[in-house]
């Protein structure tokens, strides 16, 4: 990447669009690079790449013949920014990165881009564990994936436990064992922690699991069947039964993978379907000849873009932060397919082919993905239509100027004031936006235990102080239909008190014109008898069978579910905290030594000073500190 330049802001408010673009052309190079159209507020409107920046940007000096979205972007342009690159491949990769980061209004946007889960077989411990992993692959070990969902990983790990008896516990739990845990009793772990199997025997199980996940499933099955027959011949029926159960577990894994192609070892399949102005892209993952699941995406794209254009823009963004397989199979041919293949090859370090199969098993797999895309889009459109109608009806009931695009619902959870947690859930035209949910561990030490109003004030103050800092003041929405950072409606779980607390916080932060509604549960907490509190209006209720009431109940129940779940997690973490963590001067090494010697933290708490001194690494002073921590008298 060579350099970045910024075209000057328009000198006069009237100089916009074509004039601004024409003014910068003479300063542009003929080489490859990436350009950004910027609006008057400094936000990116459109990001594009070009083999020749000068020629591409020059094409924007006339509106005639431009697609509608590009014409609107040109007219809204107040300035432009450019980055020169060494090659067009670099430009393509940078363009995808900038689109994901800046989320320009007129580009195709990949939404719901959560990281994919992997199976990790750890290699930083003498007895490797098999665990679910998401995020940066920094821990030493062998990674298998990606899998389409955490559920797919969980099911696979559960079956692999039965097939290969690998441990799934944490290293600290492993170190503290003095006898096998329940997983050994139910034949889902070989119990290397207590020496039931030797390190060498356990290593063989680990190698078998890696072979299976690497695509040698048939070889693993053959070896296991031979071992079962040998055990039966020597009349060791107990060992034969173990192999029988492990083979059944392997069959269970494969039976739940659906299609397992014969001619495809490592590939991602992308199928696109459009209907009613919306697009669905269905992605299937095949690794080591096994189907590791699928996921549907609904990218934001202008209605005038066909499947080929949307798919081309989608792919570059999709692989911006994901490993690339050897093959990428598509339902539609895309512009610059060869360039994308070159870019993915450069990114992965090995040859990647991008193709549109015309016959055979690969074509059948693409057709299967296309059928899934068609069904997923049909469901999405039906749900979206119903949701939009509900939002429009909700706006009428609450006298809102327009249907809200982003609703935030707040609730609190605690038990007698302990482990208090605030929760925020988000709903919009496409249902619940779970990636936008937030939980707030209540920090204030001044709150009276159980002070729900005080908890609500803290949650809203933290939420909106941060929002002001990160997104700036709330403004009227533009014609972008997507969910923005600012809510159009706030719903708080409670009556006049909770509503007053919310309004007070917004007033103190100088946030005006943000609709807030309090929803109080009915007498005896009966669903269907909720009372709505809206500033400036008398409290009112909706008819028991009103769809809008069901909609509000669903949102409130979801907020309550999320708050309760967050509270339980916090409470569980507090209960699971090891008492040794609170002893001054006890770090991980001494903690491991104590647990290895005594077995449990409870046994440590009962030990005498002399017993503690017998532990390697525990000095007389440390032994006295530990003893005094667990004995108030200090004697």
C-alpha positions as CSV (number, residue, x, y, z in Angstrom):
1,X,0.0,0.0,0.0
2,X,1.6,3.3,-1.1
3,X,-0.1,6.3,0.2
4,X,-3.4,7.9,1.3
5,X,-4.6,11.3,0.1
6,X,-7.7,13.3,1.0
7,X,-9.5,15.5,-1.5
8,X,-10.4,18.9,0.1
9,X,-13.8,19.6,1.5
10,X,-16.1,21.5,-0.8
11,X,-15.4,25.3,-0.5
12,X,-19.1,26.2,-0.6
13,X,-22.2,24.3,0.6
14,X,-23.5,24.4,-3.0
15,X,-20.4,22.6,-4.3
16,X,-21.4,19.0,-4.0
17,X,-21.4,15.8,-5.9
18,X,-20.2,16.0,-9.5
19,X,-18.3,19.3,-9.0
20,X,-16.4,17.9,-6.0
21,X,-15.4,14.7,-7.9
22,X,-14.4,16.7,-11.0
23,X,-12.2,18.9,-8.9
24,X,-10.0,16.0,-7.6
25,X,-9.4,14.1,-10.8
26,X,-6.4,16.0,-11.9
27,X,-4.6,15.0,-8.7
28,X,-5.3,11.2,-9.0
29,X,-2.8,8.6,-10.2
30,X,-3.5,6.1,-13.0
31,X,-2.5,3.2,-10.8
32,X,-4.7,0.9,-8.7
33,X,-6.2,1.8,-5.4
34,X,-9.3,2.4,-3.3
35,X,-11.6,5.4,-3.1
36,X,-14.1,6.6,-0.6
37,X,-17.0,9.0,-1.1
38,X,-17.6,11.0,2.0
39,X,-20.8,13.0,3.0
40,X,-21.0,16.4,4.6
41,X,-20.9,14.8,8.1
42,X,-17.7,12.9,7.4
43,X,-19.4,9.5,7.0
44,X,-18.4,7.1,4.2
45,X,-21.1,6.8,1.6
46,X,-19.4,4.4,-0.8
47,X,-16.1,2.5,-1.0
48,X,-14.8,1.1,-4.3
49,X,-11.6,-0.2,-5.8
50,X,-10.1,0.4,-9.2
51,X,-7.4,-0.8,-11.5
52,X,-6.9,2.9,-12.4
53,X,-8.2,5.4,-9.8
54,X,-8.2,8.2,-12.3
55,X,-10.3,6.5,-14.9
56,X,-12.8,5.0,-12.4
57,X,-13.4,8.3,-10.5
58,X,-13.7,10.2,-13.8
59,X,-16.7,8.0,-14.7
60,X,-18.5,9.6,-11.7
61,X,-18.4,13.1,-13.2
62,X,-21.6,12.4,-15.0
63,X,-24.8,11.2,-13.5
64,X,-26.3,9.9,-16.8
65,X,-26.2,6.1,-17.0
66,X,-25.3,5.5,-13.4
67,X,-27.2,3.0,-11.3
68,X,-29.6,4.6,-8.8
69,X,-27.6,4.0,-5.7
70,X,-24.3,5.3,-7.3
71,X,-26.1,8.4,-8.5
72,X,-27.4,9.1,-5.0
73,X,-23.9,8.5,-3.6
74,X,-22.5,11.0,-6.1
75,X,-25.0,13.7,-5.3
76,X,-24.4,13.3,-1.5
77,X,-20.6,13.4,-1.9
78,X,-18.9,16.4,-0.1
79,X,-15.3,15.0,-0.3
80,X,-13.3,12.0,-1.3
81,X,-10.4,10.0,0.1
82,X,-8.0,7.7,-1.8
83,X,-5.4,5.0,-1.0
84,X,-3.0,4.0,-3.7
85,X,-1.9,0.3,-3.8
86,X,0.8,-1.7,-5.6
87,X,-1.6,-4.1,-7.2
88,X,-5.3,-4.6,-8.0
89,X,-5.3,-7.6,-5.6
90,X,-4.2,-5.4,-2.8
91,X,-6.9,-2.9,-3.7
92,X,-9.6,-5.7,-3.6
93,X,-8.5,-6.9,-0.1
94,X,-8.3,-3.3,1.2
95,X,-11.7,-2.5,-0.2
96,X,-13.3,-5.5,1.6
97,X,-11.6,-4.5,4.9
98,X,-12.8,-0.8,4.6
99,X,-16.4,-1.8,3.8
100,X,-16.6,-4.1,6.8
101,X,-15.0,-1.4,9.1
102,X,-16.8,1.7,7.8
103,X,-20.1,0.1,6.7
104,X,-20.8,2.7,3.9
105,X,-24.5,3.3,3.1
106,X,-24.4,2.4,-0.6
107,X,-22.2,-0.7,-0.5
108,X,-23.3,-4.3,-0.2
109,X,-22.9,-5.0,3.5
110,X,-22.3,-8.4,5.1
111,X,-24.5,-8.5,8.3
112,X,-24.5,-10.8,11.3
113,X,-20.8,-11.5,10.7
114,X,-20.1,-13.4,13.9
115,X,-16.9,-15.4,14.1
116,X,-17.2,-19.1,13.5
117,X,-16.5,-21.7,16.2
118,X,-13.7,-24.3,15.8
119,X,-12.8,-27.6,17.6
120,X,-9.4,-27.2,19.2
121,X,-7.2,-30.2,20.3
122,X,-4.8,-28.5,22.7
123,X,-1.1,-29.1,22.6
124,X,0.1,-27.0,25.6
125,X,-0.5,-29.8,28.2
126,X,0.7,-33.4,28.6
127,X,-2.9,-34.6,28.3
128,X,-4.5,-32.6,25.4
129,X,-8.1,-31.6,25.8
130,X,-10.8,-31.2,23.1
131,X,-12.7,-28.0,23.4
132,X,-14.8,-25.5,21.5
133,X,-12.9,-22.4,20.4
134,X,-14.0,-19.0,19.0
135,X,-11.9,-16.0,18.2
136,X,-8.1,-15.5,17.6
137,X,-6.4,-18.9,17.2
138,X,-3.5,-18.0,19.5
139,X,-3.5,-21.0,21.8
140,X,-1.1,-23.8,20.8
141,X,-3.0,-26.8,19.3
142,X,-4.6,-28.2,16.2
143,X,-7.8,-26.4,15.0
144,X,-10.5,-28.0,13.0
145,X,-13.2,-26.0,11.3
146,X,-14.9,-23.7,10.8
147,X,-18.2,-25.1,11.9
148,X,-21.5,-23.3,11.1
149,X,-22.7,-23.0,14.7
150,X,-21.7,-23.6,18.3
151,X,-24.4,-26.2,18.4
152,X,-22.7,-28.2,15.6
153,X,-19.4,-28.0,17.5
154,X,-21.1,-29.1,20.8
155,X,-22.8,-32.1,19.2
156,X,-19.6,-33.2,17.5
157,X,-17.5,-32.8,20.7
158,X,-20.1,-34.8,22.6
159,X,-19.9,-37.6,20.1
160,X,-16.1,-37.5,19.9
161,X,-15.9,-37.8,23.7
162,X,-17.8,-41.1,23.5
163,X,-15.7,-42.2,20.5
164,X,-12.2,-41.2,21.7
165,X,-12.6,-40.6,25.4
166,X,-10.8,-37.3,25.4
167,X,-11.1,-34.9,28.3
168,X,-12.9,-31.6,27.9
169,X,-12.1,-30.2,31.4
170,X,-10.0,-27.1,32.1
171,X,-6.3,-27.5,33.0
172,X,-6.9,-26.3,36.6
173,X,-9.8,-28.8,37.1
174,X,-7.5,-31.6,35.7
175,X,-4.7,-30.7,38.1
176,X,-7.0,-30.8,41.1
177,X,-8.3,-34.3,40.6
178,X,-7.5,-37.1,43.0
179,X,-10.0,-39.5,41.5
180,X,-11.9,-39.8,38.2
181,X,-14.9,-37.5,37.7
182,X,-18.4,-38.4,36.5
183,X,-17.4,-38.3,32.8
184,X,-15.2,-41.4,33.4
185,X,-18.0,-43.2,35.1
186,X,-20.3,-42.6,32.1
187,X,-17.6,-43.7,29.6
188,X,-16.9,-40.3,28.1
189,X,-13.4,-39.8,29.3
190,X,-10.3,-42.0,29.7
191,X,-9.4,-40.2,33.0
192,X,-5.7,-39.4,32.2
193,X,-5.9,-37.1,35.3
194,X,-5.6,-40.0,37.7
195,X,-3.5,-42.4,35.6
196,X,-6.3,-44.7,34.6
197,X,-4.6,-44.6,31.2
198,X,-1.0,-43.8,30.7
199,X,0.2,-40.8,28.8
200,X,1.2,-43.0,25.8
201,X,-2.2,-44.7,25.7
202,X,-4.0,-41.3,25.9
203,X,-1.7,-39.9,23.2
204,X,-3.0,-42.8,20.9
205,X,-6.6,-41.7,21.6
206,X,-5.7,-38.1,20.7
207,X,-4.0,-39.2,17.4
208,X,-7.1,-41.2,16.5
209,X,-9.4,-38.2,17.1
210,X,-7.1,-36.0,15.0
211,X,-7.1,-38.5,12.2
212,X,-10.9,-38.7,12.3
213,X,-11.2,-34.9,12.2
214,X,-8.6,-34.7,9.4
215,X,-10.7,-36.9,7.1
216,X,-9.3,-40.3,7.8
217,X,-12.6,-41.4,9.3
218,X,-12.8,-44.7,7.4
219,X,-9.2,-45.7,8.4
220,X,-10.0,-45.0,12.0
221,X,-13.2,-47.1,11.8
222,X,-11.3,-50.0,10.2
223,X,-8.6,-49.9,12.9
224,X,-11.3,-49.8,15.7
225,X,-13.3,-52.7,14.2
226,X,-10.1,-54.8,14.0
227,X,-9.3,-54.0,17.6
228,X,-12.8,-55.0,18.6
229,X,-12.5,-58.3,16.8
230,X,-9.1,-59.0,18.4
231,X,-10.6,-58.3,21.9
232,X,-13.5,-60.6,21.2
233,X,-11.2,-63.4,20.0
234,X,-9.2,-63.3,23.2
235,X,-12.5,-63.3,25.2
236,X,-12.0,-59.8,26.5
237,X,-15.6,-58.9,26.1
238,X,-15.4,-55.8,28.3
239,X,-12.7,-54.2,26.0
240,X,-14.7,-55.3,22.9
241,X,-17.8,-53.6,24.3
242,X,-15.8,-50.4,24.7
243,X,-14.8,-50.5,21.0
244,X,-18.4,-51.3,20.0
245,X,-19.6,-48.2,21.9
246,X,-16.9,-46.0,20.3
247,X,-17.8,-47.2,16.8
248,X,-21.5,-46.4,17.5
249,X,-20.4,-42.9,18.5
250,X,-18.5,-42.4,15.2
251,X,-21.6,-43.5,13.3
252,X,-23.7,-41.0,15.2
253,X,-21.3,-38.1,14.2
254,X,-21.5,-39.1,10.5
255,X,-25.2,-39.7,10.4
256,X,-25.8,-36.1,11.7
257,X,-23.6,-34.5,9.1
258,X,-26.1,-35.0,6.3
259,X,-24.4,-34.9,2.9
260,X,-20.8,-36.1,2.9
261,X,-19.5,-35.8,-0.7
262,X,-17.1,-38.3,-2.3
263,X,-15.3,-35.8,-4.5
264,X,-15.0,-32.8,-2.2
265,X,-12.3,-32.6,0.5
266,X,-12.2,-28.9,1.4
267,X,-14.6,-26.3,0.0
268,X,-17.1,-23.6,0.8
269,X,-20.3,-23.5,-1.2
270,X,-22.1,-20.2,-1.7
271,X,-25.6,-20.1,-3.3
272,X,-27.6,-16.8,-3.8
273,X,-31.4,-16.4,-4.2
274,X,-33.3,-13.1,-4.5
275,X,-37.0,-12.4,-4.0
276,X,-39.0,-9.3,-3.1
277,X,-36.0,-7.0,-3.2
278,X,-34.2,-9.1,-0.6
279,X,-31.2,-11.5,-1.0
280,X,-30.2,-14.6,0.8
281,X,-26.7,-16.2,0.6
282,X,-26.5,-19.8,1.9
283,X,-23.0,-21.0,2.9
284,X,-22.1,-24.6,3.4
285,X,-18.7,-25.7,4.9
286,X,-17.0,-28.9,3.8
287,X,-13.8,-29.9,5.4
288,X,-11.9,-33.3,5.2
289,X,-14.8,-34.6,3.1
290,X,-17.3,-33.9,5.9
291,X,-20.2,-31.5,6.1
292,X,-19.6,-29.1,9.0
293,X,-22.8,-27.2,8.7
294,X,-24.4,-24.2,6.9
295,X,-25.5,-20.7,7.7
296,X,-27.8,-18.2,5.9
297,X,-26.8,-14.6,5.4
298,X,-29.1,-11.7,4.4
299,X,-26.7,-9.0,3.2
300,X,-27.9,-5.4,2.8
301,X,-27.8,-4.6,-0.9
302,X,-29.6,-2.2,-3.2
303,X,-32.6,-3.7,-5.0
304,X,-31.0,-3.0,-8.4
305,X,-28.1,-5.4,-7.8
306,X,-28.4,-8.9,-9.2
307,X,-27.1,-12.1,-7.5
308,X,-23.8,-12.0,-9.3
309,X,-23.0,-8.5,-8.1
310,X,-24.1,-9.1,-4.5
311,X,-22.3,-12.4,-4.3
312,X,-19.1,-10.9,-5.6
313,X,-19.1,-8.1,-3.0
314,X,-20.1,-10.5,-0.3
315,X,-17.3,-13.0,-0.9
316,X,-14.4,-10.5,-0.5
317,X,-15.9,-9.3,2.8
318,X,-16.6,-12.8,4.0
319,X,-13.0,-13.9,3.7
320,X,-11.5,-10.7,5.1
321,X,-11.0,-12.4,8.5
322,X,-11.6,-16.1,7.8
323,X,-9.4,-19.0,6.6
324,X,-9.8,-19.8,2.9
325,X,-10.5,-23.4,1.7
326,X,-8.9,-24.8,-1.4
327,X,-12.1,-24.5,-3.4
328,X,-15.0,-22.0,-3.5
329,X,-18.1,-23.1,-5.4
330,X,-20.7,-20.6,-6.5
331,X,-24.3,-20.7,-7.8
332,X,-23.7,-17.6,-10.0
333,X,-20.7,-16.4,-11.9
334,X,-19.4,-13.2,-10.5
335,X,-17.5,-10.2,-11.9
336,X,-13.8,-10.4,-11.6
337,X,-13.9,-14.1,-10.5
338,X,-10.3,-14.7,-11.5
339,X,-9.1,-11.6,-9.6
340,X,-10.9,-12.9,-6.4
341,X,-9.3,-16.3,-6.8
342,X,-5.8,-14.6,-7.1
343,X,-6.6,-12.5,-4.0
344,X,-7.7,-15.5,-2.0
345,X,-4.7,-17.5,-3.1
346,X,-2.4,-14.7,-2.0
347,X,-4.2,-14.4,1.3
348,X,-4.1,-18.2,2.1
349,X,-0.7,-18.9,0.8
350,X,-1.9,-21.9,-1.3
351,X,-3.8,-22.2,-4.6
352,X,-7.5,-21.4,-4.3
353,X,-10.0,-22.0,-7.2
354,X,-13.3,-20.2,-7.5
355,X,-15.7,-21.9,-9.9
356,X,-19.4,-22.3,-10.9
357,X,-19.9,-26.1,-11.3
358,X,-21.9,-27.2,-14.3
359,X,-22.4,-30.9,-13.8
360,X,-21.7,-33.8,-11.4
361,X,-21.6,-34.0,-7.6
362,X,-20.4,-30.4,-7.1
363,X,-23.3,-29.1,-9.2
364,X,-25.7,-31.2,-7.0
365,X,-24.2,-29.7,-3.9
366,X,-24.6,-26.1,-5.2
367,X,-28.2,-26.9,-6.1
368,X,-28.8,-28.2,-2.6
369,X,-27.4,-25.0,-1.2
370,X,-29.6,-23.0,-3.6
371,X,-32.7,-24.8,-2.4
372,X,-31.7,-24.0,1.2
373,X,-31.2,-20.3,0.3
374,X,-34.7,-20.2,-1.4
375,X,-36.4,-21.7,1.7
376,X,-34.4,-19.4,4.2
377,X,-35.4,-16.3,2.2
378,X,-39.0,-17.3,2.1
379,X,-39.0,-17.7,5.9
380,X,-37.2,-14.4,6.4
381,X,-39.6,-12.4,4.2
382,X,-42.6,-13.8,6.0
383,X,-41.2,-13.0,9.4
384,X,-40.0,-9.6,8.2
385,X,-43.4,-8.6,6.8
386,X,-45.1,-9.6,10.0
387,X,-42.5,-7.7,12.1
388,X,-42.9,-4.6,10.0
389,X,-46.6,-4.6,10.5
390,X,-46.2,-5.0,14.2
391,X,-43.7,-2.1,14.4
392,X,-46.2,0.1,12.4
393,X,-49.0,-0.8,14.7
394,X,-46.8,-0.2,17.8
395,X,-46.0,3.3,16.5
396,X,-49.8,4.0,16.2
397,X,-50.5,2.8,19.7
398,X,-47.7,5.0,21.2
399,X,-48.3,8.0,18.9
400,X,-44.8,7.7,17.4
401,X,-44.1,9.7,14.2
402,X,-42.9,6.6,12.4
403,X,-42.3,2.9,12.9
404,X,-39.2,2.4,15.2
405,X,-36.2,0.7,13.5
406,X,-34.4,0.1,16.8
407,X,-36.2,-0.7,20.1
408,X,-34.1,-1.1,23.3
409,X,-35.8,-2.9,26.2
410,X,-34.2,-2.7,29.7
411,X,-34.7,-5.0,32.7
412,X,-32.8,-5.8,36.0
413,X,-32.2,-9.0,37.9
414,X,-31.0,-9.8,41.4
415,X,-31.8,-11.9,44.5
416,X,-32.3,-9.9,47.6
417,X,-30.0,-7.3,46.1
418,X,-27.1,-9.7,45.5
419,X,-25.2,-10.1,42.1
420,X,-27.3,-7.3,40.5
421,X,-27.3,-7.2,36.7
422,X,-29.0,-4.9,34.2
423,X,-29.8,-6.1,30.8
424,X,-30.6,-4.5,27.4
425,X,-32.1,-6.3,24.5
426,X,-32.6,-4.9,21.0
427,X,-35.4,-5.5,18.5
428,X,-36.1,-4.2,15.0
429,X,-37.5,-4.9,11.6
430,X,-35.7,-8.3,11.4
431,X,-36.6,-9.4,15.0
432,X,-34.3,-9.7,17.9
433,X,-30.7,-8.4,17.2
434,X,-28.9,-10.6,19.6
435,X,-25.4,-9.3,18.6
436,X,-26.5,-5.9,20.0
437,X,-27.6,-7.2,23.5
438,X,-25.6,-5.8,26.4
439,X,-25.4,-6.7,30.1
440,X,-24.4,-4.4,32.9
441,X,-22.9,-5.6,36.2
442,X,-24.1,-3.0,38.7
443,X,-21.0,-1.3,40.1
444,X,-22.3,1.4,42.4
445,X,-21.5,0.8,46.1
446,X,-24.0,3.4,47.3
447,X,-27.1,1.6,46.1
448,X,-29.4,0.1,48.7
449,X,-29.7,-3.7,47.9
450,X,-32.7,-4.2,45.8
451,X,-33.0,-0.5,44.7
452,X,-34.5,-1.2,41.2
453,X,-34.8,2.5,40.4
454,X,-31.1,3.1,41.2
455,X,-30.1,0.1,39.1
456,X,-32.1,1.4,36.2
457,X,-30.5,4.9,36.5
458,X,-27.0,3.4,36.6
459,X,-27.6,1.2,33.5
460,X,-29.1,4.0,31.4
461,X,-26.4,6.5,32.4
462,X,-23.7,4.1,31.4
463,X,-25.4,3.1,28.2
464,X,-26.2,6.6,26.9
465,X,-23.0,8.3,28.2
466,X,-21.0,5.8,26.1
467,X,-23.4,6.1,23.1
468,X,-22.9,9.9,23.1
469,X,-19.1,9.4,23.2
470,X,-19.0,6.8,20.4
471,X,-21.8,7.8,18.1
472,X,-22.3,11.5,18.8
473,X,-25.7,13.2,19.5
474,X,-28.9,11.6,18.2
475,X,-30.0,12.9,14.8
476,X,-33.1,12.3,12.6
477,X,-32.7,9.2,10.5
478,X,-31.9,9.3,6.8
479,X,-33.4,7.1,4.2
480,X,-31.2,4.2,5.3
481,X,-33.5,1.4,6.5
482,X,-31.0,-0.4,8.6
483,X,-30.8,-0.3,12.4
484,X,-28.6,2.5,13.6
485,X,-26.7,2.9,16.9
486,X,-29.4,5.2,18.5
487,X,-32.8,3.7,19.6
488,X,-36.0,5.1,18.3
489,X,-37.9,3.8,21.3
490,X,-36.9,2.8,24.9
491,X,-39.0,0.4,26.9
492,X,-38.3,-0.1,30.6
493,X,-39.8,-2.9,32.6
494,X,-41.8,-1.1,35.3
495,X,-44.3,1.6,36.0
496,X,-44.1,5.3,36.9
497,X,-41.0,4.9,39.1
498,X,-38.8,3.2,36.4
499,X,-40.1,5.6,33.8
500,X,-39.2,8.6,35.9
501,X,-35.7,7.2,36.5
502,X,-35.2,6.8,32.8
503,X,-36.5,10.3,32.0
504,X,-34.3,11.8,34.7
505,X,-31.1,10.2,33.2
506,X,-31.9,11.3,29.6
507,X,-32.6,14.8,30.9
508,X,-29.3,15.0,32.7
509,X,-27.5,13.9,29.6
510,X,-29.4,16.5,27.5
511,X,-31.0,13.8,25.3
512,X,-34.3,15.1,24.0
513,X,-37.1,13.7,21.8
514,X,-36.3,10.0,22.6
515,X,-39.6,8.2,23.2
516,X,-39.7,6.2,26.5
517,X,-42.4,3.8,27.6
518,X,-42.8,2.0,30.9
519,X,-44.6,-1.3,30.9
520,X,-45.9,-2.4,34.3
521,X,-47.0,-6.0,34.9
522,X,-50.6,-6.5,35.7
523,X,-52.1,-7.3,39.1
524,X,-50.5,-10.5,40.4
525,X,-48.1,-10.2,37.5
526,X,-50.8,-11.5,35.1
527,X,-49.7,-11.4,31.4
528,X,-52.3,-9.6,29.3
529,X,-53.1,-7.0,32.0
530,X,-50.0,-4.8,31.5
531,X,-50.3,-1.0,32.0
532,X,-48.4,1.3,29.6
533,X,-47.0,4.6,31.0
534,X,-46.1,7.2,28.3
535,X,-45.0,10.7,29.3
536,X,-47.8,13.2,28.8
537,X,-50.5,10.6,28.5
538,X,-52.8,8.8,31.0
539,X,-51.8,5.2,31.7
540,X,-53.6,2.8,29.4
541,X,-53.9,-0.9,28.6
542,X,-54.3,-2.8,25.4
543,X,-56.9,-5.4,24.5
544,X,-55.8,-8.9,25.7
545,X,-55.8,-10.3,22.2
546,X,-54.1,-7.3,20.6
547,X,-51.1,-8.5,18.5
548,X,-49.1,-5.4,19.6
549,X,-49.6,-6.5,23.3
550,X,-48.2,-9.9,22.4
551,X,-45.3,-8.2,20.7
552,X,-44.5,-6.1,23.7
553,X,-44.8,-9.1,26.0
554,X,-42.3,-11.0,23.8
555,X,-39.8,-8.2,24.0
556,X,-40.2,-7.8,27.7
557,X,-40.0,-11.6,28.3
558,X,-36.8,-11.7,26.2
559,X,-35.3,-8.9,28.3
560,X,-36.2,-10.8,31.4
561,X,-34.7,-14.0,30.1
562,X,-31.5,-12.3,29.2
563,X,-31.3,-10.5,32.6
564,X,-32.0,-13.7,34.5
565,X,-29.4,-15.6,32.5
566,X,-26.8,-12.9,33.0
567,X,-27.6,-12.8,36.8
568,X,-27.3,-16.6,37.0
569,X,-23.9,-16.6,35.2
570,X,-22.6,-14.0,37.6
571,X,-23.9,-15.9,40.6
572,X,-22.4,-19.1,39.3
573,X,-19.1,-17.5,38.8
574,X,-19.1,-16.1,42.3
575,X,-20.0,-19.6,43.7
576,X,-17.3,-21.3,41.6
577,X,-14.6,-18.9,42.6
578,X,-11.9,-20.9,44.4
579,X,-11.3,-19.8,48.0
580,X,-7.6,-19.9,47.4
581,X,-8.0,-17.0,44.9
582,X,-8.7,-14.7,47.9
583,X,-5.5,-15.6,49.8
584,X,-2.9,-12.9,49.6
585,X,0.4,-14.1,48.0
586,X,-1.1,-17.2,46.4
587,X,-0.5,-17.2,42.7
588,X,-1.3,-19.9,40.1
589,X,1.9,-22.0,40.8
590,X,1.3,-22.2,44.6
591,X,-2.4,-22.8,44.1
592,X,-1.6,-25.8,41.8
593,X,0.9,-27.1,44.3
594,X,-1.6,-26.9,47.2
595,X,-4.4,-28.5,45.2
596,X,-2.0,-31.3,44.0
597,X,-1.0,-32.0,47.6
598,X,-4.4,-31.7,49.4
599,X,-6.8,-32.4,46.5
600,X,-9.4,-29.7,47.3
601,X,-9.5,-26.1,48.6
602,X,-11.6,-27.3,51.5
603,X,-8.8,-29.7,52.6
604,X,-6.3,-26.8,52.4
605,X,-8.6,-24.7,54.6
606,X,-8.5,-27.5,57.3
607,X,-4.7,-28.0,57.1
608,X,-2.4,-27.1,60.0
609,X,0.6,-24.9,59.5
610,X,2.9,-27.9,59.7
611,X,0.8,-29.7,57.0
612,X,1.0,-26.6,54.8
613,X,4.8,-26.4,55.2
614,X,5.1,-29.9,53.7
615,X,4.0,-28.5,50.3
616,X,6.8,-27.6,47.9
617,X,7.1,-23.9,47.5
618,X,5.2,-22.9,50.7
619,X,7.4,-21.0,53.1
620,X,6.7,-20.6,56.8
621,X,5.4,-17.1,56.3
622,X,3.1,-18.2,53.4
623,X,1.9,-21.2,55.5
624,X,1.0,-18.8,58.3
625,X,-0.8,-16.4,55.9
626,X,-2.9,-19.3,54.5
627,X,-3.7,-20.7,57.9
628,X,-4.7,-17.2,59.3
629,X,-7.0,-16.6,56.2
630,X,-9.1,-19.6,57.1
631,X,-8.9,-19.4,60.9
632,X,-10.2,-16.2,62.5
633,X,-8.4,-16.7,65.8
634,X,-5.1,-17.1,64.0
635,X,-4.1,-19.8,66.5
